[in-house]
Amino acid sequence: MLWTSAQEADSLFMLPSQKARVCKDLRDLMLRLIHETDDTVPSVDDVLVFVLNTIVVSGGDCKTDCFRWWNKALRLARALGLNREDVDESALLTACSRHPTCPCRPCMALRLGLSVAEVQEENRRVFWLIFCLDRHLGLSFNAPLAVLDDDCQLYRPLPDDSWESFSDAELGSTANRVYGPPTLVTGTGFFEYFLPLMTILGDVILLHRQKCHPRFGSSWLDEDHTRNIELVEGVLDEYARSIADLETGGEPPAGSGVSTTSASGPGPELQRRLVTAYSSFILHVLHVLLHGKWDAVSMLENKDGWISSPGFNKCAAHSIAASDAVSRILACDPELAFMPYLFGIYLLHGSFILLLFADRMPQVGLNESVERACETIIRAHEVCVVTLNTEFQKQFRKALRSTLNSVRNAEGASRVEEGQARRRALSLYRWSSGFTGLAV
């Protein structure tokens, strides 16, 4: 925890070298402690250590190193059976004779001094966090999913207020609990709005990778593929309706067992505004990812004529809508502090179409609405860089700004040279086949 916190504790250090030295010492201590516990009985806390390390490293300069920790988290989570409920319900009543080393829920509870119900719910929440992070990393690093939907043989998490109340009766009750990944907003807690988005993102990633498959991709326009896209569109539309219900104060879906307010963080009304604004934005980005190209350079080159396709028109509409959602976000969260680690990759993918629009304005003429959308996105990237310093956002902001300036001021050879320089900058981060996204 100290090493994790030190990454962003700039105000505690007088000199940059002090921060680097302290972070290195804490990292060495962490690695030594992890090594010393290798022979002990593994627990969900060990999984959380690896997950936290994954998050910290994936947000730093050496992003590919996060997979060292991520693979450990995945292996241990599977070994502990976090992706499933205990099969034998009667076994939940007492610990077995192997409790010092057994990973079952009663034995974990006995070792930790907790109730079985609390151990079960904590395990569920850790697994669903892994589920969310798996999809987030898949998009960030152009990687396949490691946790599939049919791996999730357990109940969805309880709402935050129920979890924070530590009511064993409520934690242990399975009434109205639902198996498997959700696809609707059911409240303002992290698992209530972000987990459904990650479920849908997983579907989009699977379809995208099938489209890029060297053999299956050739049949991308077949009826089955079209039907799958329409199916995901339907799920996205249902999610949009659940956002509208939350925004207007409507009740969550029947049987969800969740509330529309969070017991912690911002006040209920501000939390509701933040959740609906951020969720609406990511929802539009998922539409863009479903119908569009993921790679900015390929998009600009347009070698396959994608710009004239119906998919492009859908991407364009949702990209403009996403920029409108960003304006809403900035109005209620001007520092973009609500989800700084998660937000950047969705902002980036929602911006590629606007870069394409700006790049082609010399041929089609200036467009005030596109310019306004670009300025909004540039401002959002500038705020993101202040909140969480990321090189990919600096590069994209620079590319989009130079494109707008080129359209407004430059002519002839200088515009060509600037366009080439922008493509070189964008080529650092590729989402076409064989490339690794932000993992450079």
Backbone torsions as a table, in degrees:
resi	resn	phi	psi	omega
1	MET	NA	-38.6	178.7
2	LEU	-65.1	-43.7	179.1
3	TRP	-63.3	-41.5	178.5
4	THR	-61.4	-46.7	-177.9
5	SER	-66.9	-34.2	-176.1
6	ALA	-65.5	-20.6	-177.9
7	GLN	-61.4	-33.0	-176.4
8	GLU	-115.1	13.7	-176.9
9	ALA	-91.9	53.3	-176.1
10	ASP	-60.9	-35.2	-174.6
11	SER	-68.9	-15.0	-178.7
12	LEU	-85.2	-9.2	-174.5
13	PHE	-117.0	135.4	179.5
14	MET	-75.8	-34.3	-176.8
15	LEU	-129.5	147.8	177.5
16	PRO	-56.5	-34.9	-179.0
17	SER	-64.9	-30.1	178.0
18	GLN	-65.8	-44.0	179.6
19	LYS	-61.6	-45.5	-178.9
20	ALA	-61.2	-40.6	-178.7
21	ARG	-68.2	-44.2	179.7
22	VAL	-64.6	-43.3	179.3
23	CYS	-61.8	-39.4	178.6
24	LYS	-65.2	-43.9	-179.8
25	ASP	-64.1	-42.0	179.3
26	LEU	-66.6	-36.7	178.0
27	ARG	-65.2	-43.3	178.6
28	ASP	-61.5	-41.3	177.9
29	LEU	-63.7	-43.0	179.3
30	MET	-60.2	-46.6	-179.4
31	LEU	-62.5	-38.4	179.4
32	ARG	-65.8	-42.5	179.8
33	LEU	-66.2	-39.5	178.0
34	ILE	-63.6	-42.0	179.8
35	HIS	-63.6	-38.2	-178.8
36	GLU	-68.8	-24.1	-178.9
37	THR	-95.2	5.0	-177.9
38	ASP	-59.6	-31.0	-176.1
39	ASP	-93.0	-0.2	179.4
40	THR	-87.2	170.5	178.3
41	VAL	-69.1	122.9	-177.9
42	PRO	-68.2	151.9	-180.0
43	SER	-140.4	174.4	179.0
44	VAL	-64.5	-26.9	177.0
45	ASP	-63.2	-35.3	177.1
46	ASP	-65.4	-38.7	176.4
47	VAL	-61.3	-44.1	-179.8
48	LEU	-63.5	-35.4	176.0
49	VAL	-59.2	-48.2	-178.9
50	PHE	-66.3	-36.6	178.6
51	VAL	-66.0	-45.4	178.6
52	LEU	-61.3	-42.0	177.9
53	ASN	-62.9	-39.3	176.7
54	THR	-58.9	-47.4	-178.1
55	ILE	-62.2	-46.7	-178.0
56	VAL	-63.2	-47.7	-176.4
57	VAL	-68.8	-38.3	-179.1
58	SER	-67.5	-19.5	176.3
59	GLY	-94.0	2.1	-178.4
60	GLY	-100.3	-159.2	-176.1
61	ASP	-81.2	-31.7	-178.3
62	CYS	-104.6	71.2	-170.1
63	LYS	-65.0	-34.4	-176.6
64	THR	-65.4	-21.9	179.0
65	ASP	-65.5	-16.4	-178.4
66	CYS	-64.2	-25.2	-176.8
67	PHE	-68.9	-22.0	174.2
68	ARG	-60.0	-45.8	-179.6
69	TRP	-77.7	-35.9	-178.0
70	TRP	-63.8	-42.6	179.0
71	ASN	-64.8	-36.2	175.8
72	LYS	-63.9	-44.2	-179.7
73	ALA	-61.2	-44.0	-179.0
74	LEU	-64.9	-45.6	-178.6
75	ARG	-62.5	-44.0	-177.5
76	LEU	-70.5	-38.2	178.3
77	ALA	-61.2	-41.0	178.4
78	ARG	-68.8	-40.1	179.9
79	ALA	-62.8	-34.3	179.1
80	LEU	-84.1	-5.7	179.2
81	GLY	68.9	32.9	-177.7
82	LEU	-67.3	-17.9	-177.3
83	ASN	-85.4	5.7	-177.8
84	ARG	-146.4	156.0	172.0
85	GLU	-78.1	157.8	173.0
86	ASP	-62.1	129.5	-175.2
87	VAL	-68.9	-45.1	-176.7
88	ASP	-90.8	100.3	-177.5
89	GLU	-61.4	-32.7	-179.4
90	SER	-65.7	-23.8	-180.0
91	ALA	-72.0	-11.8	-179.7
92	LEU	-76.6	-10.9	-174.4
93	LEU	-77.2	-38.3	-177.4
94	THR	-139.1	154.6	175.7
95	ALA	-73.2	150.0	-179.9
96	CYS	-85.1	177.9	-175.8
97	SER	-71.1	-12.7	-178.1
98	ARG	-100.4	23.7	-169.0
99	HIS	-57.8	-27.3	178.5
100	PRO	-63.6	-25.6	-178.3
101	THR	-125.2	-5.2	-174.8
102	CYS	-77.4	137.0	179.4
103	PRO	-89.0	5.9	-178.6
104	CYS	-67.5	161.8	-172.7
105	ARG	-62.5	-45.2	179.2
106	PRO	-61.3	-38.6	179.7
107	CYS	-69.1	-39.2	174.5
108	MET	-59.3	-44.8	-178.8
109	ALA	-61.8	-41.4	-179.9
110	LEU	-63.8	-43.8	-179.6
111	ARG	-66.4	-35.9	-174.9
112	LEU	-91.8	-9.3	-178.3
113	GLY	72.1	31.5	-179.0
114	LEU	-117.6	169.0	173.9
115	SER	-77.5	155.0	178.5
116	VAL	-61.7	-40.0	-179.1
117	ALA	-61.8	-39.2	179.7
118	GLU	-68.3	-40.7	177.9
119	VAL	-62.9	-43.2	179.6
120	GLN	-59.7	-48.5	-176.5
121	GLU	-68.0	-37.7	177.1
122	GLU	-62.4	-42.5	178.5
123	ASN	-61.7	-41.4	177.8
124	ARG	-60.2	-46.0	-176.0
125	ARG	-65.8	-38.0	177.7
126	VAL	-65.7	-42.3	179.6
127	PHE	-63.7	-44.7	-178.2
128	TRP	-66.9	-27.7	171.9
129	LEU	-64.7	-42.8	176.6
130	ILE	-61.2	-42.4	178.4
131	PHE	-57.1	-47.8	179.2
132	CYS	-63.0	-45.5	-177.1
133	LEU	-66.0	-34.1	178.8
134	ASP	-59.5	-44.6	179.6
135	ARG	-71.2	-38.5	177.9
136	HIS	-62.4	-44.5	178.4
137	LEU	-68.4	-35.3	177.9
138	GLY	-59.2	-42.9	177.4
139	LEU	-70.9	-43.7	-176.4
140	SER	-62.0	-39.2	-172.2
141	PHE	-113.9	15.8	178.1
142	ASN	52.1	46.0	-172.7
143	ALA	-114.7	155.2	175.8
144	PRO	-70.8	160.0	178.2
145	LEU	-73.5	141.6	175.8
146	ALA	-99.7	-22.2	-179.4
147	VAL	-120.9	111.2	-178.7
148	LEU	-91.5	161.4	-177.3
149	ASP	-59.4	-37.8	-177.4
150	ASP	-76.9	-3.1	171.4
151	ASP	-78.0	-15.4	-168.9
152	CYS	-91.0	77.5	-178.2
153	GLN	-97.7	60.3	-178.7
154	LEU	-155.6	168.6	-178.2
155	TYR	-74.7	153.1	173.7
156	ARG	-68.9	156.3	-178.7
157	PRO	-66.3	152.2	171.4
158	LEU	-72.0	159.3	174.9
159	PRO	-63.4	158.3	-174.4
160	ASP	-58.4	-40.5	-176.9
161	ASP	-65.7	-35.0	176.8
162	SER	-68.1	-41.0	-179.9
163	TRP	-66.0	-41.8	-176.8
164	GLU	-73.5	-18.9	178.3
165	SER	-77.3	-17.9	179.1
166	PHE	53.9	42.6	176.5
167	SER	-86.9	108.8	-178.2
168	ASP	-59.6	-34.6	-179.4
169	ALA	-63.3	-42.3	-179.8
170	GLU	-76.1	-39.2	179.5
171	LEU	-63.4	-36.7	-175.9
172	GLY	-84.7	-13.5	-177.9
173	SER	-76.5	137.3	176.9
174	THR	-105.9	8.2	177.8
175	ALA	-66.0	133.2	179.1
176	ASN	64.4	10.9	175.6
177	ARG	-83.1	146.7	-175.0
178	VAL	-123.3	138.0	175.4
179	TYR	-78.2	154.3	167.5
180	GLY	82.5	171.9	-175.0
181	PRO	-69.8	138.1	178.3
182	PRO	-86.1	162.5	177.7
183	THR	-132.8	9.0	-179.3
184	LEU	-125.7	147.2	171.6
185	VAL	-68.8	130.7	179.4
186	THR	-126.7	7.0	-179.5
187	GLY	166.4	-169.3	-174.9
188	THR	-105.5	4.1	174.4
189	GLY	-76.1	159.7	-176.6
190	PHE	-53.7	-49.1	-178.2
191	PHE	-72.9	-15.9	-176.3
192	GLU	-85.4	-24.7	178.2
193	TYR	-120.3	-33.5	-174.8
194	PHE	-85.9	-37.0	177.5
195	LEU	-57.7	-44.7	176.3
196	PRO	-60.9	-37.6	177.1
197	LEU	-61.6	-40.4	-179.4
198	MET	-71.2	-30.5	173.5
199	THR	-60.4	-46.6	-179.1
200	ILE	-69.6	-38.3	177.0
201	LEU	-58.6	-38.4	177.5
202	GLY	-59.3	-41.3	176.7
203	ASP	-62.0	-42.1	-179.2
204	VAL	-64.6	-41.9	179.4
205	ILE	-63.4	-43.5	179.6
206	LEU	-61.4	-43.7	178.4
207	LEU	-65.6	-39.8	-179.9
208	HIS	-63.6	-43.9	-178.1
209	ARG	-70.2	-31.5	174.7
210	GLN	-66.3	-39.4	178.2
211	LYS	-61.6	-34.8	-178.0
212	CYS	-88.5	-1.4	-178.0
213	HIS	-66.3	137.2	-175.5
214	PRO	-63.6	-23.0	178.5
215	ARG	-111.4	-48.7	-178.5
216	PHE	-69.8	-26.6	-176.8
217	GLY	-65.3	-23.7	-178.7
218	SER	-67.4	-19.7	-179.8
219	SER	-104.0	26.5	-173.9
220	TRP	-60.6	-30.0	-177.6
221	LEU	-90.9	7.0	177.7
222	ASP	-64.0	163.7	-176.3
223	GLU	-60.4	-37.9	-178.9
224	ASP	-64.1	-42.4	179.8
225	HIS	-64.9	-44.0	178.4
226	THR	-60.3	-40.4	179.2
227	ARG	-65.3	-37.6	178.3
228	ASN	-65.2	-40.9	177.4
229	ILE	-62.5	-43.3	178.8
230	GLU	-64.0	-34.5	178.2
231	LEU	-64.0	-45.3	179.1
232	VAL	-65.9	-38.7	175.5
233	GLU	-58.2	-40.9	178.2
234	GLY	-63.2	-40.2	177.8
235	VAL	-65.0	-40.7	177.0
236	LEU	-62.4	-39.7	178.5
237	ASP	-64.9	-39.5	177.9
238	GLU	-65.8	-38.5	177.0
239	TYR	-63.4	-41.0	178.8
240	ALA	-60.5	-40.2	178.5
241	ARG	-66.3	-36.0	178.6
242	SER	-69.3	-31.1	172.9
243	ILE	-63.7	-44.5	-179.9
244	ALA	-61.0	-39.3	177.7
245	ASP	-62.9	-42.8	179.2
246	LEU	-66.6	-40.1	-176.8
247	GLU	-65.1	-35.4	-178.2
248	THR	-92.9	5.2	178.7
249	GLY	82.8	16.2	180.0
250	GLY	-69.4	162.5	-179.9
251	GLU	-75.5	147.0	174.8
252	PRO	-66.2	162.7	-178.5
253	PRO	-54.5	145.5	-179.6
254	ALA	-59.5	137.3	177.2
255	GLY	83.6	0.9	-178.6
256	SER	-76.2	-25.8	178.2
257	GLY	67.9	28.3	-176.2
258	VAL	-129.0	162.5	178.6
259	SER	-106.6	171.6	-179.0
260	THR	-101.8	10.2	178.0
261	THR	-131.2	155.2	178.6
262	SER	-102.8	145.9	-178.0
263	ALA	-82.3	-5.4	-179.1
264	SER	-140.0	173.9	179.0
265	GLY	81.8	-151.9	-179.0
266	PRO	-60.5	165.5	176.7
267	GLY	-59.3	159.5	-174.5
268	PRO	-54.6	-43.3	-176.5
269	GLU	-69.8	-43.9	177.4
270	LEU	-64.4	-41.3	178.1
271	GLN	-59.5	-41.0	178.8
272	ARG	-63.2	-43.6	179.1
273	ARG	-63.7	-42.5	179.9
274	LEU	-63.4	-47.7	-177.2
275	VAL	-63.3	-44.7	-178.6
276	THR	-68.1	-37.3	-179.9
277	ALA	-68.2	-49.8	-179.5
278	TYR	-65.8	-41.0	-179.8
279	SER	-64.8	-40.6	178.4
280	SER	-62.3	-41.7	179.4
281	PHE	-62.2	-51.5	-178.1
282	ILE	-63.0	-33.8	177.3
283	LEU	-59.9	-44.8	178.0
284	HIS	-64.7	-37.2	178.1
285	VAL	-64.0	-37.7	177.9
286	LEU	-64.0	-36.3	173.7
287	HIS	-61.6	-43.9	179.3
288	VAL	-60.7	-44.5	-179.9
289	LEU	-66.5	-34.6	-178.5
290	LEU	-66.9	-39.7	-172.5
291	HIS	-103.4	-12.2	-168.4
292	GLY	-115.7	-177.4	171.4
293	LYS	-79.0	148.7	179.0
294	TRP	-98.4	-14.2	-171.6
295	ASP	-105.1	122.6	-175.5
296	ALA	-64.5	-41.7	-177.8
297	VAL	-64.9	-46.1	178.2
298	SER	-62.2	-35.3	179.2
299	MET	-64.8	-44.6	179.7
300	LEU	-67.4	-37.7	-179.1
301	GLU	-71.6	-35.0	175.2
302	ASN	51.6	45.1	-177.2
303	LYS	-68.5	-25.5	-178.1
304	ASP	-100.2	9.0	177.5
305	GLY	70.1	25.0	-176.8
306	TRP	-59.5	-29.0	-175.8
307	ILE	-61.0	-26.0	-179.9
308	SER	-92.1	8.3	-176.2
309	SER	-91.4	159.0	175.8
310	PRO	-60.9	-31.9	178.7
311	GLY	-61.0	-35.5	179.1
312	PHE	-64.1	-41.9	180.0
313	ASN	-61.2	-39.9	176.9
314	LYS	-65.8	-42.3	178.1
315	CYS	-60.9	-43.1	-178.3
316	ALA	-61.2	-46.4	-179.1
317	ALA	-61.8	-43.6	-178.3
318	HIS	-73.9	-28.2	176.8
319	SER	-67.7	-41.0	176.2
320	ILE	-65.2	-42.7	177.9
321	ALA	-62.7	-35.4	177.6
322	ALA	-64.5	-38.7	178.2
323	SER	-66.6	-34.1	174.7
324	ASP	-64.5	-39.7	177.7
325	ALA	-65.2	-34.9	176.7
326	VAL	-62.4	-38.1	176.9
327	SER	-61.1	-40.5	176.4
328	ARG	-64.0	-41.3	179.9
329	ILE	-62.3	-46.7	-178.4
330	LEU	-64.3	-28.8	179.6
331	ALA	-68.0	-36.5	-178.4
332	CYS	-103.2	-11.6	179.4
333	ASP	-144.1	71.5	-173.0
334	PRO	-61.5	-20.9	179.1
335	GLU	-98.0	1.6	-179.0
336	LEU	49.9	47.6	-175.8
337	ALA	-96.9	-1.9	-174.9
338	PHE	-69.0	-42.8	177.4
339	MET	-144.9	65.3	-172.8
340	PRO	-62.3	-36.9	-179.2
341	TYR	-70.9	-38.5	-173.6
342	LEU	-83.6	-30.9	-165.4
343	PHE	-69.1	-34.8	-168.6
344	GLY	-56.9	-43.6	-175.2
345	ILE	-68.4	-32.9	178.9
346	TYR	-75.5	-36.7	174.2
347	LEU	-61.5	-40.8	-179.9
348	LEU	-63.4	-50.7	-176.7
349	HIS	-70.2	-25.2	174.7
350	GLY	-77.6	-8.5	-175.7
351	SER	-100.9	-17.1	-173.7
352	PHE	-59.7	-40.3	-179.3
353	ILE	-63.4	-38.7	179.4
354	LEU	-65.1	-36.0	175.3
355	LEU	-62.9	-40.0	177.5
356	LEU	-63.3	-43.9	177.1
357	PHE	-57.9	-48.3	-178.7
358	ALA	-63.1	-38.7	-178.7
359	ASP	-64.8	-29.3	-176.3
360	ARG	-99.0	1.6	179.5
361	MET	-62.2	-31.0	175.7
362	PRO	-58.4	-30.0	179.5
363	GLN	-85.6	-35.1	-174.0
364	VAL	-104.9	-9.2	179.8
365	GLY	97.5	160.4	-179.3
366	LEU	-64.6	145.0	179.9
367	ASN	-133.0	114.9	-173.5
368	GLU	-63.3	-40.6	-178.7
369	SER	-66.7	-37.5	177.3
370	VAL	-67.4	-43.0	177.7
371	GLU	-59.9	-42.7	-179.7
372	ARG	-64.4	-42.0	178.2
373	ALA	-63.8	-40.4	178.3
374	CYS	-63.0	-42.4	179.6
375	GLU	-63.5	-38.8	177.4
376	THR	-62.8	-44.8	-179.1
377	ILE	-66.4	-39.9	178.0
378	ILE	-60.9	-43.3	179.4
379	ARG	-63.1	-40.2	178.9
380	ALA	-63.6	-41.8	177.8
381	HIS	-64.1	-38.0	178.5
382	GLU	-63.5	-41.5	178.1
383	VAL	-66.7	-40.9	179.4
384	CYS	-60.0	-40.7	-178.5
385	VAL	-63.5	-34.7	178.2
386	VAL	-71.1	-41.5	-177.1
387	THR	-72.6	-44.2	-179.6
388	LEU	-141.4	103.6	-171.9
389	ASN	-67.7	106.4	-178.7
390	THR	-127.5	130.7	-174.9
391	GLU	-66.9	-35.8	-176.8
392	PHE	-64.6	-32.8	178.6
393	GLN	-74.5	-34.0	174.4
394	LYS	-61.1	-44.8	-178.1
395	GLN	-64.9	-43.4	-178.1
396	PHE	-69.3	-42.1	178.2
397	ARG	-57.7	-43.3	179.4
398	LYS	-63.4	-41.3	-179.3
399	ALA	-65.4	-44.2	-178.6
400	LEU	-69.2	-40.3	178.5
401	ARG	-64.3	-44.1	-179.1
402	SER	-66.7	-32.0	177.0
403	THR	-64.4	-46.2	178.5
404	LEU	-62.4	-44.5	179.5
405	ASN	-63.3	-38.2	179.1
406	SER	-64.0	-42.2	179.5
407	VAL	-64.1	-39.0	-174.3
408	ARG	-80.2	-30.8	-169.3
409	ASN	-123.3	-41.9	-168.4
410	ALA	-85.6	161.2	177.3
411	GLU	-143.6	161.1	168.4
412	GLY	61.8	-136.0	-171.9
413	ALA	-61.5	-36.7	-178.3
414	SER	-62.3	-35.7	178.9
415	ARG	-66.8	-39.8	178.1
416	VAL	-62.8	-44.9	-179.4
417	GLU	-63.8	-41.4	178.6
418	GLU	-65.9	-37.7	177.3
419	GLY	-62.6	-40.1	177.5
420	GLN	-65.5	-39.2	178.8
421	ALA	-65.3	-38.3	178.3
422	ARG	-64.5	-42.2	179.8
423	ARG	-64.7	-35.9	176.6
424	ARG	-63.8	-40.9	178.9
425	ALA	-65.3	-43.1	-179.9
426	LEU	-68.6	-25.2	-177.8
427	SER	-69.0	-10.9	177.0
428	LEU	-65.8	-30.0	-175.3
429	TYR	-126.9	108.7	-174.2
430	ARG	-120.6	143.4	176.9
431	TRP	-118.8	21.7	173.6
432	SER	-88.9	172.1	-174.7
433	SER	-58.4	134.9	178.2
434	GLY	89.5	-7.6	179.7
435	PHE	-104.1	169.3	-168.9
436	THR	-124.7	30.1	173.4
437	GLY	59.1	-123.3	-177.9
438	LEU	-79.6	-9.1	-175.1
439	ALA	-82.5	80.6	178.6
440	VAL	-107.3	NA	NA
